[in-house]
Amino acid sequence: MSDRVIITIDGPAGSGKTTAARGLARRLGIRYFSSGALYRAITWMGMDVGIDLDDTDALIARLRETTVTTRDVDGREHLFLDGRDVSDQLFQNVISREAYRVANPPALRREVGRLAHELNAGQSFVTEGRDQGTEVFPEATVKFYLDARAEVRAERRRRELAERGEPVDEDALLREITERDERDRTRPVGALRAASDAIVVDNSDLDQDETVARLYQLVRDRLDA
């Protein structure tokens, strides 16, 4: 792939966009980048050093003093803060519940957007999140909006947490998913929505491999057109 290609995958929690983005990046032979990991990392950082997650100025000051890097480790992208690999900490349920507090403030979103551009300068990549195609990388070559029914997304999240040894109440998890959908779609900045030029894919009835295959074919069709 000689020319720079940017592919964005936006969508609600549990739609499988992380797995799809990783798989698609592998199929295309380009970099995978998760903007959501940056918000989670800021959440973890704040909790780790005792910064109130609603203190935007303090979080930004700490972030600007922190060296943020990403590196491929055994085929997966890991995120480092001042050389410390925090990747395994980022998907704890407590981080998932609290990350919205750092994802709301416009100033923090601008900082994350700046970091996203710096970390991917000059590279082809697949990125996923909530507003990658609408706000962060509006110049993207191909944009996707990946969705699935709420009950399907809740079950996927339950399995993911169970694999990590974090049992959860299924009804409570569905409520959390539904509440997060509402929060994400009504945020004043970076609201969850499909870009006007995004390709919408519902993968409720597709497994991971089928989802990646669908997205890969759509990318090839767009690039070959």
MARMARVO-21311 format. One record per residue: residue number from 1; residue in one letter; x, y, z of N, C-alpha, C in turn. Coordinates in Angstrom, 3 decimals. Example, Ala and Ser with C-alpha at 12.3 -4.5 7.8 and 13.67 -1.06 7.14 Angstrom:
   i aa       nX       nY       nZ      caX      caY      caZ       cX       cY       cZ
   1  a   13.190   -5.690    7.800   12.300   -4.500    7.800   13.200   -3.300    7.800
   2  s   12.850   -2.250    7.080   13.670   -1.060    7.140   12.900    0.030    7.870
***
This chain:
   i aa       nX       nY       nZ      caX      caY      caZ       cX       cY       cZ
   1  m    0.860   -1.180    0.000    0.000    0.000    0.000    0.894    1.227    0.000
   2  s    1.085    1.840   -1.138    2.087    2.889   -1.284    1.611    4.231   -0.740
   3  d    0.366    4.636   -1.008   -0.140    5.910   -0.531   -0.656    5.776    0.897
   4  r   -0.596    6.877    1.629   -1.073    6.852    3.004   -2.583    6.616    3.033
   5  v   -2.996    5.691    3.882   -4.407    5.334    4.020   -4.796    5.468    5.484
   6  i   -5.881    6.183    5.740   -6.432    6.309    7.082   -7.842    5.732    7.060
   7  i   -8.090    4.758    7.940   -9.407    4.121    8.025   -9.928    4.310    9.438
   8  t  -11.133    4.855    9.564  -11.731    5.065   10.877  -12.913    4.122   11.069
   9  i  -13.043    3.627   12.291  -14.187    2.791   12.662  -14.784    3.376   13.932
  10  d  -15.923    4.016   13.797  -16.646    4.547   14.948  -17.823    3.628   15.262
  11  g  -18.326    3.747   16.482  -19.478    2.942   16.855  -19.649    2.887   18.355
  12  p  -20.784    2.378   18.819  -21.071    2.326   20.254  -20.264    1.249   20.966
  13  a  -20.281    1.310   22.288  -19.585    0.318   23.109  -20.115   -1.077   22.812
  14  g  -19.198   -2.030   22.661  -19.595   -3.412   22.447  -19.894   -3.776   21.013
  15  s  -19.697   -2.842   20.094  -19.979   -3.148   18.686  -18.865   -3.981   18.052
  16  g  -17.775   -4.166   18.777  -16.677   -4.975   18.257  -15.683   -4.191   17.433
  17  k  -15.697   -2.873   17.575  -14.835   -2.057   16.720  -13.351   -2.253   17.021
  18  t  -12.999   -2.530   18.273  -11.584   -2.749   18.602  -11.064   -3.999   17.913
  19  t  -11.779   -5.106   18.076  -11.367   -6.354   17.436  -11.373   -6.219   15.922
  20  a  -12.395   -5.545   15.391  -12.488   -5.357   13.944  -11.337   -4.504   13.423
  21  a  -11.004   -3.439   14.145   -9.919   -2.555   13.701   -8.585   -3.286   13.722
  22  r   -8.349   -4.058   14.773   -7.097   -4.826   14.833   -7.017   -5.823   13.687
  23  g   -8.113   -6.546   13.467   -8.118   -7.544   12.404   -7.974   -6.925   11.032
  24  l   -8.645   -5.805   10.824   -8.564   -5.134    9.527   -7.156   -4.607    9.288
  25  a   -6.539   -4.038   10.317   -5.170   -3.540   10.177   -4.219   -4.669    9.792
  26  r   -4.405   -5.832   10.431   -3.557   -6.981   10.082   -3.768   -7.399    8.633
  27  r   -5.026   -7.461    8.194   -5.319   -7.866    6.817   -4.696   -6.899    5.812
  28  l   -4.695   -5.616    6.149   -4.174   -4.600    5.240   -2.669   -4.388    5.398
  29  g   -2.103   -4.924    6.465   -0.672   -4.758    6.700   -0.287   -3.358    7.124
  30  i   -1.191   -2.682    7.872   -0.902   -1.334    8.349   -1.096   -1.278    9.863
  31  r   -0.836   -0.129   10.435   -0.859    0.078   11.873   -2.296    0.125   12.421
  32  y   -2.461   -0.350   13.656   -3.712   -0.205   14.383   -3.513    0.830   15.484
  33  f   -4.498    1.728   15.647   -4.405    2.736   16.694   -5.754    2.889   17.379
  34  s   -5.749    2.908   18.721   -6.974    3.068   19.485   -6.972    4.397   20.219
  35  s   -7.836    5.312   19.810   -7.959    6.571   20.536   -8.611    6.329   21.896
  36  g   -9.504    5.337   21.959  -10.146    5.013   23.223   -9.139    4.632   24.286
  37  a   -8.041    3.989   23.851   -7.000    3.620   24.814   -6.381    4.850   25.451
  38  l   -6.309    5.959   24.702   -5.754    7.186   25.271   -6.663    7.725   26.381
  39  y   -7.971    7.726   26.154   -8.887    8.183   27.198   -8.816    7.266   28.420
  40  r   -8.747    5.981   28.163   -8.628    5.037   29.276   -7.304    5.238   30.021
  41  a   -6.237    5.521   29.264   -4.932    5.725   29.893   -4.944    6.974   30.770
  42  i   -5.610    8.022   30.302   -5.715    9.239   31.106   -6.530    8.953   32.372
  43  t   -7.587    8.165   32.227   -8.395    7.781   33.382   -7.550    7.004   34.380
  44  w   -6.824    6.015   33.880   -5.963    5.207   34.758   -4.900    6.085   35.415
  45  m   -4.292    6.977   34.646   -3.258    7.865   35.170   -3.807    8.719   36.312
  46  g   -4.989    9.312   36.083   -5.580   10.144   37.122   -5.863    9.362   38.385
  47  m   -6.430    8.179   38.242   -6.731    7.354   39.403   -5.454    6.880   40.086
  48  d   -4.430    6.598   39.302   -3.176    6.087   39.848   -2.457    7.122   40.710
  49  v   -2.498    8.390   40.288   -1.766    9.432   41.032   -2.686   10.271   41.911
  50  g   -3.985    9.939   41.920   -4.896   10.631   42.819   -5.425   11.965   42.331
  51  i   -5.504   12.146   41.009   -6.089   13.369   40.458   -7.586   13.162   40.298
  52  d   -8.363   14.132   40.729   -9.809   14.085   40.536  -10.085   14.049   39.034
  53  l  -10.857   13.083   38.590  -11.117   12.927   37.164  -11.945   14.068   36.576
  54  d  -12.514   14.897   37.420  -13.242   16.068   36.946  -12.360   17.315   36.909
  55  d  -11.097   17.170   37.328  -10.159   18.297   37.320   -9.402   18.297   35.996
  56  t  -10.040   18.852   34.980   -9.485   18.821   33.624   -8.110   19.468   33.553
  57  d   -7.937   20.609   34.183   -6.658   21.315   34.114   -5.525   20.471   34.686
  58  a   -5.789   19.813   35.817   -4.756   18.977   36.445   -4.419   17.780   35.569
  59  l   -5.425   17.189   34.964   -5.181   16.039   34.087   -4.367   16.449   32.865
  60  i   -4.696   17.591   32.270   -3.952   18.060   31.099   -2.509   18.374   31.473
  61  a   -2.316   19.030   32.627   -0.959   19.358   33.072   -0.138   18.086   33.259
  62  r   -0.742   17.081   33.899   -0.032   15.815   34.112    0.249   15.125   32.778
  63  l   -0.720   15.162   31.876   -0.547   14.512   30.579    0.593   15.151   29.795
  64  r    0.701   16.472   29.858    1.759   17.164   29.123    3.139   16.893   29.702
  65  e    3.183   16.436   30.952    4.451   16.070   31.575    4.791   14.598   31.343
  66  t    3.862   13.875   30.725    3.995   12.427   30.552    4.357   12.094   29.110
  67  t    5.317   11.207   28.940    5.668   10.732   27.607    4.765    9.561   27.246
  68  v    3.974    9.760   26.198    3.040    8.723   25.749    3.592    8.098   24.475
  69  t    3.752    6.789   24.486    4.253    6.076   23.312    3.432    4.811   23.095
  70  t    3.451    4.324   21.880    2.838    3.046   21.569    3.877    2.169   20.877
  71  r    3.744    0.870   21.068    4.710   -0.053   20.453    4.054   -1.406   20.235
  72  d    4.389   -2.032   19.144    3.896   -3.378   18.859    4.621   -4.384   19.756
  73  v    3.856   -5.167   20.481    4.410   -6.213   21.335    3.690   -7.513   20.994
  74  d    4.411   -8.432   20.385    3.843   -9.725   19.994    2.581   -9.569   19.144
  75  g    2.633   -8.610   18.220    1.528   -8.434   17.283    0.389   -7.586   17.796
  76  r    0.518   -7.010   18.995   -0.528   -6.152   19.532    0.062   -4.822   19.971
  77  e   -0.704   -3.752   19.748   -0.222   -2.437   20.146   -0.359   -2.259   21.661
  78  h    0.749   -1.866   22.288    0.740   -1.579   23.721    0.971   -0.096   23.933
  79  l    0.387    0.434   25.002    0.495    1.851   25.304    1.350    2.039   26.560
  80  f    2.287    2.977   26.473    3.235    3.216   27.559    3.120    4.654   28.046
  81  l    3.115    4.830   29.349    3.183    6.151   29.972    4.510    6.247   30.698
  82  d    5.381    7.149   30.223    6.729    7.281   30.786    7.444    5.934   30.835
  83  g    7.268    5.162   29.761    7.954    3.882   29.656    7.270    2.730   30.356
  84  r    6.194    2.975   31.064    5.477    1.921   31.793    4.333    1.401   30.944
  85  d    4.328    0.095   30.699    3.275   -0.517   29.904    2.010   -0.622   30.755
  86  v    0.985    0.153   30.388   -0.260    0.156   31.160   -1.393   -0.554   30.416
  87  s   -1.076   -1.212   29.324   -2.098   -1.794   28.447   -3.052   -2.727   29.185
  88  d   -2.520   -3.572   30.049   -3.361   -4.553   30.733   -4.278   -3.919   31.769
  89  q   -4.025   -2.676   32.132   -4.847   -2.009   33.141   -6.063   -1.305   32.534
  90  l   -6.064   -1.098   31.229   -6.998   -0.160   30.631   -8.421   -0.672   30.441
  91  f   -8.625   -1.985   30.490   -9.955   -2.508   30.217  -10.609   -3.122   31.446
  92  q  -10.129   -2.734   32.625  -10.837   -3.095   33.841  -12.210   -2.415   33.830
  93  n  -13.185   -3.035   34.449  -14.526   -2.473   34.410  -14.586   -1.098   35.068
  94  v  -13.781   -0.880   36.107  -13.784    0.424   36.774  -13.295    1.520   35.827
  95  i  -12.340    1.195   34.967  -11.862    2.168   33.979  -12.947    2.429   32.944
  96  s  -13.620    1.375   32.512  -14.703    1.532   31.533  -15.813    2.424   32.081
  97  r  -16.118    2.270   33.371  -17.195    3.066   33.965  -16.817    4.531   34.116
  98  e  -15.537    4.815   34.373  -15.127    6.183   34.708  -14.545    6.963   33.528
  99  a  -14.222    6.297   32.431  -13.531    6.965   31.325  -14.343    8.104   30.718
 100  y  -15.667    8.028   30.818  -16.490    9.094   30.231  -16.187   10.445   30.867
 101  r  -15.699   10.447   32.103  -15.433   11.709   32.803  -14.268   12.472   32.167
 102  v  -13.335   11.759   31.561  -12.227   12.447   30.883  -12.500   12.590   29.390
 103  a  -13.522   11.888   28.900  -13.839   11.969   27.467  -14.788   13.112   27.142
 104  n  -15.343   13.755   28.156  -16.299   14.842   27.929  -15.676   16.208   27.705
 105  p  -14.702   16.630   28.527  -14.210   18.019   28.433  -13.569   18.318   27.075
 106  p  -13.988   19.394   26.393  -13.419   19.740   25.090  -11.899   19.886   25.114
 107  a  -11.358   20.465   26.188   -9.902   20.669   26.253   -9.158   19.339   26.255
 108  l   -9.685   18.348   26.966   -9.046   17.032   26.979   -9.194   16.349   25.628
 109  r  -10.333   16.522   24.984  -10.519   15.918   23.668   -9.532   16.515   22.664
 110  r   -9.275   17.808   22.790   -8.280   18.423   21.905   -6.889   17.842   22.158
 111  e   -6.552   17.616   23.422   -5.249   17.031   23.750   -5.121   15.629   23.166
 112  v   -6.178   14.851   23.285   -6.143   13.489   22.749   -6.054   13.527   21.225
 113  g   -6.769   14.441   20.587   -6.664   14.583   19.136   -5.259   14.945   18.705
 114  r   -4.633   15.851   19.447   -3.246   16.241   19.148   -2.317   15.035   19.259
 115  l   -2.472   14.272   20.340   -1.633   13.083   20.522   -1.865   12.065   19.409
 116  a   -3.124   11.886   19.026   -3.445   10.922   17.968   -2.740   11.273   16.671
 117  h   -2.715   12.550   16.322   -2.027   12.972   15.104   -0.512   12.807   15.242
 118  e    0.035   13.123   16.399    1.474   12.980   16.604    1.908   11.514   16.525
 119  l    1.158   10.643   17.167    1.540    9.228   17.232    1.416    8.527   15.884
 120  n    0.620    9.102   14.971    0.395    8.448   13.672    0.925    9.244   12.488
 121  a    1.744   10.235   12.760    2.234   11.119   11.695    2.887   10.321   10.564
 122  g    2.412   10.545    9.331    3.021    9.943    8.154    2.742    8.476    7.949
 123  q    1.919    7.855    8.775    1.690    6.415    8.691    0.283    6.108    8.182
 124  s    0.146    4.950    7.558   -1.177    4.417    7.261   -1.648    3.657    8.498
 125  f   -2.944    3.765    8.817   -3.413    3.108   10.037   -4.923    2.953   10.018
 126  v   -5.392    2.061   10.890   -6.811    1.892   11.178   -7.018    2.355   12.610
 127  t   -7.973    3.252   12.830   -8.249    3.737   14.171   -9.723    3.563   14.493
 128  e  -10.016    3.385   15.783  -11.405    3.212   16.181  -11.705    4.036   17.419
 129  g  -12.981    4.406   17.548  -13.390    5.203   18.689  -14.826    5.646   18.532
 130  r  -15.091    6.882   18.958  -16.436    7.402   18.884  -16.575    8.502   17.832
 131  d  -15.512    9.283   17.654  -15.592   10.429   16.740  -14.376   10.519   15.829
 132  q  -13.788    9.355   15.513  -12.574    9.371   14.704  -12.839    9.887   13.294
 133  g  -13.946    9.452   12.697  -14.256    9.889   11.337  -14.934   11.239   11.270
 134  t  -15.577   11.658   12.365  -16.320   12.917   12.352  -15.483   14.093   12.820
 135  e  -14.597   13.874   13.826  -13.877   14.990   14.437  -12.359   14.890   14.327
 136  v  -11.809   13.722   14.644  -10.352   13.614   14.776   -9.665   13.467   13.422
 137  f  -10.179   12.574   12.578   -9.592   12.350   11.260  -10.667   12.486   10.174
 138  p  -11.219   13.691   10.008  -12.255   13.875    8.977  -11.727   13.659    7.572
 139  e  -10.395   13.663    7.436   -9.783   13.449    6.125   -9.598   11.972    5.794
 140  a  -10.096   11.076    6.638   -9.871    9.638    6.470  -10.257    9.149    5.077
 141  t   -9.517    8.163    4.601   -9.747    7.581    3.284  -11.050    6.798    3.235
 142  v  -11.278    5.971    4.269  -12.503    5.173    4.383  -12.994    5.281    5.821
 143  k  -14.298    5.541    5.961  -14.887    5.654    7.292  -15.984    4.604    7.460
 144  f  -15.974    3.947    8.625  -17.017    2.975    8.955  -17.742    3.404   10.220
 145  y  -19.010    3.034   10.304  -19.760    3.128   11.555  -20.256    1.721   11.834
 146  l  -19.698    1.099   12.879  -19.999   -0.293   13.207  -21.011   -0.325   14.343
 147  d  -22.067   -1.089   14.165  -23.130   -1.109   15.164  -23.612   -2.536   15.372
 148  a  -24.369   -2.740   16.466  -24.993   -4.020   16.757  -26.103   -3.767   17.772
 149  r  -27.035   -4.688   17.872  -28.127   -4.548   18.827  -27.579   -4.484   20.258
 150  a  -28.262   -3.738   21.124  -27.766   -3.517   22.489  -27.569   -4.823   23.246
 151  e  -28.500   -5.753   23.122  -28.364   -7.014   23.861  -27.181   -7.836   23.369
 152  v  -26.877   -7.742   22.091  -25.715   -8.439   21.536  -24.434   -7.821   22.082
 153  r  -24.409   -6.497   22.128  -23.214   -5.810   22.632  -22.999   -6.086   24.113
 154  a  -24.072   -6.163   24.888  -23.948   -6.468   26.313  -23.393   -7.872   26.521
 155  e  -23.846   -8.818   25.729  -23.346  -10.192   25.853  -21.872  -10.278   25.484
 156  r  -21.468   -9.539   24.468  -20.048   -9.530   24.099  -19.206   -8.989   25.240
 157  r  -19.678   -7.909   25.864  -18.950   -7.320   26.982  -18.889   -8.277   28.163
 158  r  -19.984   -9.000   28.420  -20.006   -9.970   29.511  -18.948  -11.045   29.307
 159  r  -18.872  -11.571   28.077  -17.873  -12.600   27.788  -16.463  -12.065   27.950
 160  e  -16.241  -10.834   27.502  -14.922  -10.218   27.610  -14.506  -10.088   29.074
 161  l  -15.415   -9.631   29.925  -15.105   -9.468   31.340  -14.926  -10.825   32.022
 162  a  -15.746  -11.805   31.630  -15.635  -13.143   32.218  -14.278  -13.759   31.925
 163  e  -13.773  -13.516   30.714  -12.454  -14.031   30.351  -11.354  -13.425   31.213
 164  r  -11.613  -12.229   31.751  -10.649  -11.565   32.625  -10.918  -11.847   34.097
 165  g  -11.885  -12.732   34.364  -12.190  -13.060   35.744  -13.005  -12.009   36.458
 166  e  -13.764  -11.195   35.705  -14.591  -10.146   36.300  -16.065  -10.469   36.051
 167  p  -16.675  -11.296   36.921  -18.095  -11.621   36.738  -18.961  -10.381   36.910
 168  v  -20.019  -10.281   36.087  -20.903   -9.121   36.148  -22.348   -9.575   36.066
 169  d  -23.237   -8.731   36.546  -24.667   -8.971   36.444  -25.117   -8.617   35.029
 170  e  -25.729   -9.568   34.316  -26.083   -9.357   32.912  -27.090   -8.227   32.736
 171  d  -28.088   -8.169   33.608  -29.085   -7.100   33.490  -28.447   -5.738   33.743
 172  a  -27.559   -5.689   34.735  -26.885   -4.422   35.045  -26.000   -3.996   33.882
 173  l  -25.367   -4.961   33.240  -24.484   -4.644   32.122  -25.271   -4.090   30.941
 174  l  -26.446   -4.655   30.688  -27.286   -4.137   29.604  -27.723   -2.706   29.906
 175  r  -28.050   -2.445   31.173  -28.412   -1.077   31.557  -27.240   -0.127   31.354
 176  e  -26.031   -0.580   31.723  -24.843    0.253   31.545  -24.607    0.569   30.068
 177  i  -24.768   -0.450   29.224  -24.595   -0.252   27.778  -25.600    0.772   27.257
 178  t  -26.867    0.628   27.668  -27.919    1.530   27.204  -27.677    2.951   27.698
 179  e  -27.280    3.075   28.959  -27.003    4.403   29.514  -25.801    5.039   28.830
 180  r  -24.788    4.229   28.545  -23.609    4.772   27.866  -23.963    5.226   26.459
 181  d  -24.803    4.464   25.772  -25.254    4.874   24.433  -25.869    6.267   24.488
 182  e  -26.749    6.473   25.479  -27.424    7.762   25.595  -26.426    8.877   25.888
 183  r  -25.480    8.622   26.809  -24.451    9.620   27.117  -23.636    9.953   25.882
 184  d  -23.203    8.906   25.168  -22.311    9.110   24.031  -23.006    9.876   22.903
 185  r  -24.287    9.629   22.718  -24.999   10.269   21.607  -25.442   11.688   21.929
 186  t  -25.410   12.062   23.206  -25.869   13.404   23.578  -24.745   14.276   24.119
 187  r  -23.504   13.844   23.986  -22.385   14.661   24.456  -22.338   15.966   23.665
 188  p  -22.007   17.071   24.329  -21.909   18.342   23.609  -20.726   18.396   22.650
 189  v  -19.679   17.604   22.937  -18.487   17.562   22.088  -18.157   16.107   21.788
 190  g  -17.868   15.808   20.523  -17.478   14.444   20.157  -18.588   13.435   20.310
 191  a  -19.805   13.838   20.059  -20.938   12.920   20.204  -20.817   11.752   19.227
 192  l  -21.315   10.603   19.663  -21.319    9.419   18.814  -22.329    9.584   17.698
 193  r  -21.842    9.532   16.469  -22.720    9.586   15.302  -21.935    9.080   14.097
 194  a  -22.659    8.662   13.096  -22.007    8.229   11.861  -21.647    9.449   11.028
 195  a  -20.429    9.479   10.520  -20.048   10.554    9.599  -20.943   10.475    8.370
 196  s  -21.162   11.607    7.737  -22.054   11.650    6.578  -21.570   10.754    5.445
 197  d  -20.245   10.515    5.395  -19.679    9.671    4.336  -19.227    8.313    4.863
 198  a  -19.715    7.932    6.047  -19.328    6.630    6.610  -20.161    5.505    6.012
 199  i  -19.542    4.328    5.951  -20.239    3.104    5.557  -20.757    2.455    6.844
 200  v  -22.075    2.305    6.968  -22.665    1.731    8.175  -22.744    0.207    8.037
 201  v  -22.189   -0.485    9.039  -22.199   -1.955    9.033  -22.776   -2.440   10.357
 202  d  -23.861   -3.199   10.308  -24.438   -3.826   11.499  -23.900   -5.257   11.565
 203  n  -23.176   -5.555   12.640  -22.559   -6.884   12.741  -23.192   -7.731   13.836
 204  s  -24.470   -7.435   14.149  -25.168   -8.208   15.180  -25.117   -9.705   14.906
 205  d  -25.197  -10.072   13.644  -25.258  -11.490   13.272  -23.984  -11.967   12.584
 206  l  -22.898  -11.223   12.777  -21.610  -11.615   12.215  -20.638  -11.928   13.343
 207  d  -19.792  -12.939   13.157  -18.747  -13.166   14.150  -17.555  -12.272   13.821
 208  q  -16.496  -12.370   14.608  -15.351  -11.482   14.436  -14.720  -11.617   13.055
 209  d  -14.503  -12.865   12.623  -13.861  -13.074   11.324  -14.732  -12.558   10.184
 210  e  -16.043  -12.777   10.299  -16.950  -12.307    9.252  -16.992  -10.780    9.203
 211  t  -16.915  -10.155   10.377  -16.907   -8.687   10.416  -15.674   -8.134    9.729
 212  v  -14.515   -8.704   10.059  -13.270   -8.243    9.450  -13.306   -8.470    7.943
 213  a  -13.797   -9.618    7.525  -13.873   -9.915    6.087  -14.773   -8.919    5.364
 214  r  -15.901   -8.555    5.999  -16.814   -7.581    5.393  -16.137   -6.219    5.243
 215  l  -15.484   -5.770    6.300  -14.823   -4.468    6.255  -13.670   -4.467    5.251
 216  y  -12.910   -5.556    5.225  -11.777   -5.648    4.297  -12.247   -5.538    2.850
 217  q  -13.320   -6.244    2.523  -13.819   -6.201    1.146  -14.320   -4.812    0.798
 218  l  -14.972   -4.149    1.747  -15.462   -2.791    1.504  -14.306   -1.816    1.298
 219  v  -13.225   -2.000    2.063  -12.049   -1.146    1.872  -11.436   -1.382    0.505
 220  r  -11.272   -2.662    0.134  -10.673   -2.971   -1.162  -11.530   -2.385   -2.277
 221  d  -12.845   -2.511   -2.159  -13.731   -1.965   -3.179  -13.548   -0.443   -3.304
 222  r  -13.444    0.223   -2.154  -13.293    1.690   -2.172  -11.943    2.096   -2.738
 223  l  -10.870    1.394   -2.356   -9.543    1.756   -2.820   -9.339    1.435   -4.297
 224  d  -10.018    0.396   -4.755   -9.878   -0.010   -6.158  -10.756    0.809   -7.091
 225  a  -11.741    1.521   -6.516  -12.687    2.261   -7.356  -12.008    3.425   -8.051
***
